[in-house]
Amino acid sequence: MTTTTEQLSATTLLRFATAGSVDDGKSTLVGRLLHDSKSVLEDQLEAVQRVSADRGQGAPDLALLTDGLRAEREQGITIDVAYRYFATARRRFILADTPGHVEYTRNMVTGASTAELAVVLVDARNGMVEQTRRHTAVAALLRVPHVVLAVNKMDLVGYDEAVFAKIAEEFTSYAATLGVRNVVAIPLSALAGDNVVEPSANMDWYGGRTLLEHLETVPVGSDPREEPARFPVQYVIRPQTAEHHDYRGYAGQIASGVLRVGDTVTVLPSGRTTAVAAIDALGARTDVAWAPQSVTVRLTDDVDVSRGDLIAARGTAGAPTQDIEASVCHLNERPLHVGAKVLVKHTTRTVRALVKDISYRIDIGTLERRPGAEGLQVNDIGHVVLRTAEPLALDPYADNRRTGSFLLIDPADGTTLAAGMAGEPFETVRRPATAAAPDEEDWV
């Protein structure tokens, strides 16, 4: 039986994030999207109507559907990432509503790190502002595949096509300098509901899709057959029972690509070559598995494989290295300095490391490089050089978001310090010469 596009999209999941400057109407847009797509429970809507009436508002304040924290409601701003789950007849969605303030840049990094699409909101009255550039840069840094420019509050500029066209041209040009070329611009009014779920009668000059229509039809994911296989080993299964006396399986989730019985693979970081003997999924034998399935893989040779090792298609992975150059977003209130001892968590592997150099930090609003000698403060994004105690098999983040990313962890208390992405941040940013390395002592 042939699968139609409609049938295929009905089974897909889209993770997307929203971002915008303060008072651009982001929470209202999310509320309108949930409300008009019939994704709000009746008791939730009644609560919003009650709170809105108590405030003397004539219509329900749909922003209250997403701003759940008391401080958010009191101040009328978004402070933390709010996740919302909803579905239409065509697709399921996980929405990460991220804050707009500059001091919450780390929250956007968290919300957009797994997103396949980012909606960047712009107030039609103000056009692009510094936060617009910052949020676009973060989306580019995280290699979010699709970006939507939502020009909001078109009702306050008389639904003027020229206003929309000017903002769309400026945004598209700026995004292109960051390597973001897949941009779709949509004029809308979240308050009035224009082009959010239903087409607008006030903008007949716009012939594109509504926001929801675009979210329902944008291509999701990639063809696993076009990606090299990457399988981080999470757990080694050795039952050692009479029934499974010689069973040795390696369990985990396929990060990318396809694994087939008979495939020749390399175990990293050891570099041993072997082949896939069997694949078990959901308690049954299968000949093929693909990302992001969770499976148990058995190999033809009795090689030394343990948690943290990476099983990769032969000839597709670079040599494991102990010297990592990466972009990081600092998430912790404690600064990150040269010489800091950290843990690097890459897929299922955690190793000790030393921060050898902070090459520069990036002014995410202007993309200017600033000296990194003073270290990275909370919300800073910079370029670092790490020396690990054991080799890691990282892919460039631009090639593989799963195996090119990692976390920096404080070894003293286990708190997360930074989110890292192997390689350079943008095509327009190039790394300057590094300073002298600190004394490594006996840490690595």
JOGI-V762787 format. One record per pair of residues at least 12 apart in sequence whose ideal C-beta (glycine too) atoms are under 10 Angstrom apart, sorted by the first residue. I is the first residue (numbers start at 0). J is the second residue. Records with the same first field share a line. If there is no record, write none. Layout:
I: J  J
//
This chain:
4: 89  216
5: 88  89
6: 89
7: 89  90  219
8: 87  88  89  90  215  216  217  218  219
9: 86  87  88  89  90  91  215
10: 89  90  91
11: 89  90  91  92  215  217  218  219  220
12: 84  86  90  91  92  93  115  219  220
13: 90  91  92  93  94  114  115  116  145  214  215  216  217  218  219  220
14: 82  91  92  93  94  95  110  111  112  113  114  115  116  143  219
15: 92  93  94  95  110  111  113  114  115  116  117  118  143  145  147  214  217  219
16: 80  82  93  94  95  96  97  107  108  109  110  111  112  113  114  115  116  117  118  119  134  137  138  141  143
17: 29  32  65  77  81  83  94  95  96  97  99  107  110  111  114  116  117  118  119  120  134  147  149
18: 77  95  96  97  98  99  104  106  107  110  111  114  117  118  119  120  130  131  133  134  135  137  138  146  149
19: 77  96  97  98  99  118  119  120  121  122  128  130  131  134  149  151
20: 99  100  101  119  120  121  122  125  127  128  129  130  131  133  134
21: 74  75  76  77  98  99  100  101  122  128  130
22: 75  76  99  122  125  152
23: 99  119  120  121  122  123  124  125  128  130  131  149  150  151  152  189
24: 61  62  120  121  122  123  149  151  152  155  187  188  189  190
25: 62  65  66  76  77  96  97  98  99  118  119  120  149  151  189
26: 60  61  62  63  64  65  66  71  75  76  77  81  96  98  99  120  189
27: 60  61  62  63  64  65  66  120  151  152  188  189  190  195
28: 61  62  65  96  118  120  149  151  152  187  188  189  190  195  210
29: 61  62  64  65  66  77  81  83  94  96  118  120  189  195
30: 47  59  60  61  62  63  64  65  66  83  96  189  190  195
31: 61  62  64  187  188  189  190  191  192  193  195  196  210  211
32: 61  64  65  83  85  92  94  118  189  192  195  196  209  210  211  214
33: 61  64  65  83  85  92  94  196
34: 47  59  61  64  192  195  196
35: 61  192  195  196  197  209  210  211
36: 85  86  87  92  195  196  211  214  215
37: 85  87  196
38: 64  83  84  85  86  87  92  94
39: 59  61  64  83  85
43: 63  64
44: 59  61  63  64
45: 59
46: 59  63  64
47: 59  60  61  62  63  64
48: 60  63
49: 63
50: 63  72
51: 63
54: 72
58: 190
60: 72  75  190
61: 189  190  192
62: 75  76  77  189  190
63: 75
64: 81  83  96
65: 77  81  82  83  94  96
66: 78  79  81  96
67: 79  81  83  96
68: 81
71: 98
76: 98  99  100  103
77: 96  97  98  99  100  103  106
78: 98  99  100  102  103  106
79: 96  97  98  103  106  109  110
80: 95  96  97  98  103  105  106  107  108  109  110  111
81: 94  95  96  97  98  106  110
82: 94  95  96  110
83: 95  96
87: 196  211  212  214  215
88: 215
89: 211  212  214  215  216
90: 211  214  215  216  217  219
92: 116  211  214  215
93: 113  114  115
94: 110  114  118  214
95: 107  109  110  111  112  113  114  117
96: 110  118
97: 109  110  111  114  117  118  134  137
98: 110
99: 120  130  131  133  134
100: 130  378
101: 129  130  133  363  364  378
102: 377  378
103: 378
104: 130  133  134  136  137  328  329  330  363  377  378  379  380
105: 137  328  329  330  331  377  378  379  380  417  418
106: 330  378
107: 133  134  137  138  141  328  378
108: 137  140  141  327  328  329  330  378  380  417  418  420
109: 328  330  415  418
110: 137  141
111: 134  137  138  140  141  142  143
112: 137  141  142  143  328  400  404  418  420
113: 141  143  400  401  404
114: 138  141  143  144  145
115: 143  144  145  217  218  219  220  221  400
116: 138  143  144  145  146  147  181  183  213  214  217  218  219
117: 134  135  137  138  139  141  143  144  145  146  147  148  179
118: 134  138  145  146  147  148  149  183  185  210  213  214
119: 131  132  133  134  135  137  138  143  146  147  148  149  150  170  174  179  182  184
120: 134  147  148  149  150  151  152  187  189
121: 134  148  149  150  151  152  163  166  167  169  170  184
122: 150  151  152  153  155  156  166
123: 150  151  152  153  154  155  156  157  158  159  162  163  165  166  186  187  188
124: 151  152  153  155  156  162
125: 152  166
126: 150  162  165  166  169  170
127: 148  165  166  169  170  173
128: 364
129: 363  364  365
130: 363  364
131: 148  166  169  170  173  364
132: 170  173  174  177  363  364  365  366
133: 362  363  364  365  366  380
134: 146  363  364
135: 148  170  173  174  176  177  179  182  363
136: 173  174  176  177  179  361  362  363  364  365  366  380  424  425  428
137: 177  328  363  380
138: 174  177  179
139: 173  174  176  177  178  179  366  424  425  426  427
140: 177  178  326  328  361  363  380  396  420  424  425  428
141: 326  328  396  400  404  418  420  424
142: 178  179  396  397  398  399  400  403  404  420  422  424
143: 179  181  400
144: 179  181  217  218  219  220  221  400
145: 179  181  182  183  213  214  217  218  219
146: 170  171  174  177  179  180  181  182  183  184
147: 181  182  183  184  185  210  213  214  217
148: 163  166  167  169  170  171  174  182  183  184  185  186
149: 183  184  185  186  187  189  194  195  210  213
150: 162  163  164  165  166  167  170  184  185  186  187  188  194
151: 185  186  187  188  189  190  193  194  195
152: 186  187  188  189  190  191  193
153: 185  186  187  188  189  191  193  194  199  201  202  205
154: 187  188  189  190  191  192  193  199  201  202
155: 188  190  191
156: 186  188
157: 201
158: 186  188  191  193  199  200  201  202  203  204  205
159: 186  202  204
160: 186  202  203  204  205
161: 204
162: 186
163: 184  185  186  187  202  204  205
164: 184  186  204
166: 184  186
167: 182  183  184  185  186
168: 184
170: 182  184
171: 183  184
173: 366
175: 426
176: 366  425  426  427
177: 366  424  425  426  427  428
178: 397  424  425  426  427
179: 425
181: 217  218
183: 207  208  210  213  217
184: 205  207
185: 205  207  208  209  210  212  213
186: 199  201  202  204  205  207
187: 199  202  205  209  210
188: 201  202
189: 210
192: 209
193: 205  209
194: 207  208  209  210  211  212  213
195: 209  210  211
196: 209  210  211  212
197: 209  211  212
198: 212
220: 290  291
221: 255  256  290
222: 256  257  289
223: 253  255  256  257  258  287  288  289  290  291  292
224: 256  257  289
225: 255  256  257
226: 254  255  256  257  289  290  312  315  398  399  401
227: 255  256  257  311  312  313  314  315  316  394  398  399  402
228: 253  254  255  256  257  258  259  262  264  275  288  289  290  310  311  312  313  315  316
229: 253  254  255  256  258  267  290  309  310  311  312  315  316  346  392  394  399  401  402
230: 249  250  251  252  253  254  255  256  258  264  266  275  288  290  294  296  308  309  310  311  312  346  402
231: 249  251  252  253  254  267  306  307  308  309  310  311  345  346  347  348  392  401  402
232: 248  249  250  251  266  296  304  305  306  307  308  309  310  346  347  348
233: 249  250  251  252  293  295  306  307  346  347
234: 248  249  250  251  295  305  306  347
235: 247  248  249  250  251  295  304  305  306  308
236: 248  249  250  279  295  297
245: 301
246: 277  279  295  297
247: 276  295  297  298  301  302  304
248: 276  277  278  279  294  295  296  297  298
249: 266  294  295  296  297  298  304  305  306  308  310
250: 279  293  294  295  296  306
251: 293  294  295  296  306  308  309  310  346  347
252: 290  291  292  293  294  346  347  401
253: 278  288  289  290  291  292  293  294  296  310  401
254: 290  291  309  311  346  347  394  399  400  401  402
255: 289  290  291  311  312  394  398  399  400  401  402
256: 288  289  290  311  312  315  399
257: 287  288  289  290  292  312
258: 275  278  285  286  287  288  289  290  292  294  296  310  312
259: 275  278  285  286  287  288  289  312
260: 274  275  276  277  278  284  285  286  287  288  296  297  299
261: 274  275  276  286  299
262: 274  275  278  287  296  310  312  313
263: 275  299  312  313  314
264: 296  298  299  309  310  311  312  313  315  316
265: 309  310  311  312  313  314  315  316  392
266: 298  300  302  303  304  305  308  309  310  311  392
267: 307  308  309  310  311  316  317  318  319  348  390  391  392  393
268: 307  308  309  316  318  319  320  321  348  389  390  391  392
269: 302  303  304  305  308  319  390
270: 316  318  319  390  392
271: 298  300  302  303  304  308
272: 300  302  313  314
273: 298  299  300  301  302  304  310  313
274: 298  299  300  313
275: 287  288  296  297  298  299  310  312
276: 296  297  298  299  300
277: 295  296  297  298  299
278: 292  294  295  296  297
279: 294  295  296  297
280: 292  293  294  295  296
281: 293  294
282: 295
284: 297
290: 401
291: 401
296: 310
298: 310
305: 347  348
306: 347  348  349
307: 344  345  346  347  348  349  350  389  391  392
308: 346  347  348  392
309: 345  346  347  348  391  392  393  394  402
310: 392
311: 392  394  402
315: 394
316: 392  393  394  399  402
317: 392  393  394  395  398
318: 390  392
319: 387  389  390  391  392  393
320: 385  386  387  390  391  392  393  421
321: 350  352  385  386  387  388  389  390  391  443
322: 355  384  385  386  387  390  391
323: 343  345  352  355  383  384  385  386  387  390  391  393  405  419  421  422
324: 355  356  358  382  383  384  385  421  422  423  430  433
325: 343  381  382  383  384  385  393  395  396  403  404  405  407  417  418  419  420  421  422  423  424
326: 358  361  380  381  382  383  396  417  418  419  420  421  422  423  424  425  428  430
327: 354  357  360  375  379  380  381  382  383  385  405  406  407  416  417  418  419  420  424
328: 361  363  375  377  378  379  380  381  417  418  419  420  424
329: 357  360  374  375  376  377  378  379  380  381  383  407  416  417  418
330: 375  377  378  379  406  407  414  415  416  417  418
331: 375  376  377  407  408  409  414  415  416  417
332: 376  377  378  414
333: 374  376  377  409  414  416
334: 373  374  375  376  377  379  416
335: 354  357  371  374  375  376  377  379  381  383  407  409  416  417
336: 354  357  371  372  373  374  375  437
337: 353  354  355  356  357  371  372  373  374  383  384  434  435  436  437
338: 353  354  355  356  357  374  436  437  438  439  440  442
339: 352  353  354  355  357  374  375  383  385  407  409  410  416  437  442
340: 352  353  354  409  410  411  439  440  442  443
341: 353  354  383  385  387  406  407  408  409  410  416  417  442
342: 387  388  405  406  407  408  409  410  411  413  415  416
343: 385  387  388  389  391  393  405  406  407  408  419
344: 404  405  406  407  408  415  419
345: 387  391  392  393  402  403  404  405  406  419  421
346: 391  392  393  401  402  404  405
348: 387  389  390  391  392  405
349: 389  405  406  408  410
350: 385  387  388  389  390  391  405  443
351: 386  387  388  389  410  442  443
352: 385  386  387  388  389  391  405  407  408  410  442  443
353: 384  385  386  387  388  436  437  438  439  440  442  443
354: 374  375  383  384  385  386  407  416  417  437
355: 383  384  385  386  433  434  435  436  437  439  443
356: 371  372  382  383  384  385  386  430  432  433  434  435  436  437
357: 370  371  372  373  374  375  379  381  382  383  384  433  434
358: 370  371  372  381  382  383  384  430  431  432  433  434
359: 371  372  380  381  382  383  428  430  431  433
360: 372  373  374  375  376  379  380  381  382  383
361: 379  380  381  382  424  425  428
362: 379  380
363: 378  379  380  424
366: 424  425  427  428
367: 428
368: 381  382  428  429  430  431
369: 381
370: 431  434
371: 383  431  433  434
372: 434
375: 416  417
377: 416  417
379: 417
380: 417  418  420  424
381: 417  424
382: 422  423  424  428  429  430  431  433
383: 407  417  419  433
384: 430  433  434  436
385: 405  407  419  421  443
386: 436  437  439  442  443
387: 405  443
388: 439  441  442  443
389: 443
391: 405  421
393: 405  419  420  421  422
394: 421  422
395: 420  421  422  423
396: 419  420  421  422  423  424
397: 420  421  422  423  424  425  426
398: 421  422
399: 421
400: 420
402: 421
403: 419  420  421  422
404: 418  419  420  421
405: 417  418  419  420  421
406: 418  419
407: 419
410: 442
//
